[in-house]
Amino acid sequence: MPGVIENMPAEARLERLRALAEAILSIVRERGSMTLIDALSATAARLRTAVSQVKQGLNYALSNSMLRLTGDDMLSATA
């Protein structure tokens, strides 16, 4: 994954860093002072939970024919 980020345009990398900084700051504000390692661990856990929830939602929508997609459809984004 580091190679993917390294190959991004500078502005896209900066946006990713801003989003990560906001996520870390949100956790630190909720819990008060904490070490950097604890803040990063808590942020990673929250992001894993968010990804899991998105996957569950998409799977539910797909299984109930709420989306006109199949699991084999290719998704892509253009810059």
C-alpha positions in Angstrom: 0.0 0.0 0.0 2.8 2.5 0.6 3.6 2.4 -3.1 0.1 3.4 -4.0 0.3 6.5 -1.8 3.8 7.4 -3.0 2.4 7.4 -6.6 -0.4 9.7 -5.8 -0.3 13.4 -6.8 1.0 15.6 -4.0 -2.5 17.2 -3.5 -4.1 13.8 -3.1 -1.5 12.7 -0.5 -2.0 16.0 1.4 -5.7 15.4 1.4 -5.2 11.8 2.8 -2.9 13.2 5.5 -5.5 15.9 6.4 -8.2 13.2 6.8 -6.0 11.1 9.0 -5.0 14.1 11.1 -8.7 14.9 11.6 -9.5 11.3 12.6 -6.6 11.3 15.1 -7.6 14.7 16.5 -11.2 13.5 17.0 -10.0 10.5 19.0 -7.7 12.6 21.2 -10.4 15.2 21.8 -12.8 12.4 23.0 -10.3 10.7 25.3 -8.1 13.5 26.4 -4.4 13.3 26.4 -2.8 10.0 25.1 0.4 8.8 23.6 0.8 8.9 19.8 0.9 5.1 19.6 -2.4 4.9 21.6 -4.0 7.5 19.3 -2.8 5.8 16.2 -4.1 2.4 17.5 -7.5 3.9 18.4 -7.7 5.6 15.0 -6.9 2.4 13.2 -9.5 0.5 15.1 -12.1 3.1 14.3 -11.2 3.0 10.6 -11.4 -0.8 10.6 -14.9 -0.5 12.2 -16.0 2.0 9.6 -14.8 -0.1 6.7 -16.6 -3.1 8.2 -19.8 -1.2 8.5 -19.6 0.0 4.9 -19.0 -3.5 3.7 -22.0 -4.8 5.7 -24.2 -2.0 4.3 -23.1 -2.8 0.7 -23.6 -6.5 1.2 -27.1 -5.9 2.6 -28.0 -3.6 -0.3 -26.6 -6.1 -2.8 -28.4 -9.1 -1.2 -31.7 -7.2 -1.2 -31.4 -6.0 -4.7 -31.2 -2.4 -3.6 -28.2 -1.8 -5.9 -28.0 -2.7 -9.5 -24.6 -4.3 -9.0 -23.2 -7.7 -8.7 -20.3 -8.8 -6.6 -18.3 -9.2 -9.8 -18.8 -5.6 -11.1 -15.7 -3.6 -11.3 -15.7 -0.2 -9.6 -13.2 2.5 -10.4 -12.7 6.2 -9.9 -11.1 8.7 -12.1 -9.1 11.7 -10.9 
